[in-house]
């Protein structure tokens, strides 16, 4: 289960990060090509904006490669012993894309206690106000998947699931380099799992089931680091 979960998590992470990296590479290739011209034709650069500057992340150093990136951790998940890391790239005046990963892989086999959970959740965001530090509100479209093994000394549940939904959030800077961000996501989860009982140090299969769920799928209060600013 552990090896399979890590393999699937790695695959989904790559699928989520590749579009983010392609967006970044395309953006900076546009900047590089426009240095040989007097004006930019990229839709990301409004009229009157320097072709060397991404208006989504203005800074004193316009050529710094990481000015549009944000690194985040969800403090609520961290407090629940499920470390969380998110990376976000801001590629337009009112658009950004992010990938969040969470993992808790704790267990105590002698007491039959398992708290193992891994998720990968990409998200596209639209910010209501177009300004560089993105203070304010946004809405997002999210989708992802995860794997889990949960047991507290009795019946256990081991499976995987997918989710999709919408999110609403608000970000407020704390100084030049840091910020807090609060958000909530509502949507749909479908999960497939196996129920088992720990008997004589073995997990004895009971039955397979699936569950459909509508409601909150994400809750965040995150610490944000504006990389390169």
C-alpha positions, 0 to 999 in steps of 0.5 A: 500500500505504501509503495503504491501510494507513493508511486501514484502520488508521484505520478499525480504530482508530475501531472499537476506540476508540468502545466504549471512549469510550462506556463512559467517557461512560456511566460519567460520565453515571451519576455526573452523574445520581446527584449529584441523588440520595442513592444510586447504582443503577449496578452499578459502585458497590457498596453503601456506595460514594459515587455520585461515585466510581468504585471502580476508580480511587479518588483524592483528587480524585474528580471528576478526569475522567482518573483511570480512564485509563492510558497505556502503551507496550510497551518490547519493541516500542519497542526493536524500532523499532516504536513502541507506544501503548496506552490503558486505561480501568478501568470497574469494580472488576475490569474494564478495556478497552484498545486497543493500536496498534503501527506500524513503517513503515521502508524503504530502497528502494535496498537493497530493505529494508522493515520496515513493520507496523501493528497495532490490538489491542483487549482486555477484561481481568478483574482477579483482585483488586478494588483501585484501583491494580490491583496484581496479575494479570489475564486478557484477551480480545483480537482485532485486525488488521494490515498489513505489508510485509517484505523484506530485500533478497530475496523480500518479503511483503506482506499483512494478517491478523487475530488473536484470543486470550487474555492473562495479565498482571501489573502492579506500581506504581512510585511513585504515577503509574507502573507496569510491566506484563508480559503474554503472549498466546496465540491464532490468526493468519490472514494473507493475503499476496503474495510478490514479488521486487525486479527492476530496481527493481520488485516483481514478483509471484510468488504469493499465499498464506495462513498459519494460526498458533497460538501466542504472539501478544503479548509485553509489558513496558510502562511505565504512566502513571496519568493524573490520579493 
